[in-house]
């Protein structure tokens, strides 16, 4: 057993040895041992982005830790399954770093595994592209991911690009930013597992984190599925849609089963997607045999975690 496998095995054994309450108490103690400025930073972060639960130490509200402890306790077997499917040591160490951070706010390994060499999604060691590429970008925001693709692979290295965005102001900015490029289809629409109409729920911290909602008074937006909306074969799908990734994958089941596009999926918007999404992809198609993890997030609480499935 190499050192990376040994680190993960020790971590998994520690999680298995404790009850859910014991895990929670250990997490709470680790949090309160952090410098006060770090604790305040985490409280502000979790309050700004409501993905993981509440954290307010002064009010005695540790919902986020309770949810994290529950996930580790009940799903360590799922995390071990993910570890067994990861195709390189960087990915295995990244998963270890994320779980160690969740368990005891360990920042050292998260800092060491944070990706700095390549742009988010476009790891040149993992992803090559051709002139026949049909790329889909879900959560395209202002076109920044498409522009990153063009910088990394060139303006001729695709046949067509589809870019989906739900927020009107972001969509308008994307239209301006991508106006000079050929064969890019812009869709102001949400993508899920069924068509319909929903509303944009605005995030005060950043419009890039806006989500779809069944109610509220935000702008109406059409919702579709990739299987319904794109008829031609696709070869590359990028998703960062603030927790909607699981549903969007279900809505792309035909493309995934029949065409096996390479997938770069955000898996950090809740406590479960880190194992739920790779399991779903494996269920949709056994053709996906190589999984990788990379993270670009802040080591205090790693986010911007991307699953590559190929």
HELIX and SHEET records of a PDB file:
HELIX    1   1 UNK A    3  UNK A   16  1                                  14    
HELIX    2   2 UNK A   20  UNK A   32  1                                  13    
HELIX    3   3 UNK A   36  UNK A   48  1                                  13    
HELIX    4   4 UNK A   63  UNK A   85  1                                  23    
HELIX    5   5 UNK A   89  UNK A  104  1                                  16    
HELIX    6   6 UNK A  108  UNK A  113  1                                   6    
HELIX    7   7 UNK A  144  UNK A  153  1                                  10    
HELIX    8   8 UNK A  168  UNK A  177  1                                  10    
HELIX    9   9 UNK A  207  UNK A  209  5                                   3    
HELIX   10  10 UNK A  226  UNK A  229  1                                   4    
HELIX   11  11 UNK A  245  UNK A  250  1                                   6    
HELIX   12  12 UNK A  253  UNK A  259  1                                   7    
HELIX   13  13 UNK A  273  UNK A  284  1                                  12    
SHEET    1   A 7 UNK A 184  UNK A 187  0                                        
SHEET    2   A 7 UNK A 160  UNK A 164  1                                        
SHEET    3   A 7 UNK A 134  UNK A 138  1                                        
SHEET    4   A 7 UNK A 236  UNK A 239  1                                        
SHEET    5   A 7 UNK A 262  UNK A 266  1                                        
SHEET    6   A 7 UNK A 305  UNK A 309 -1                                        
SHEET    7   A 7 UNK A 291  UNK A 295 -1                                        
SHEET    1   B 4 UNK A 190  UNK A 191  0                                        
SHEET    2   B 4 UNK A 220  UNK A 224  1                                        
SHEET    3   B 4 UNK A 196  UNK A 201 -1                                        
SHEET    4   B 4 UNK A 211  UNK A 213 -1                                        
END                                                                             
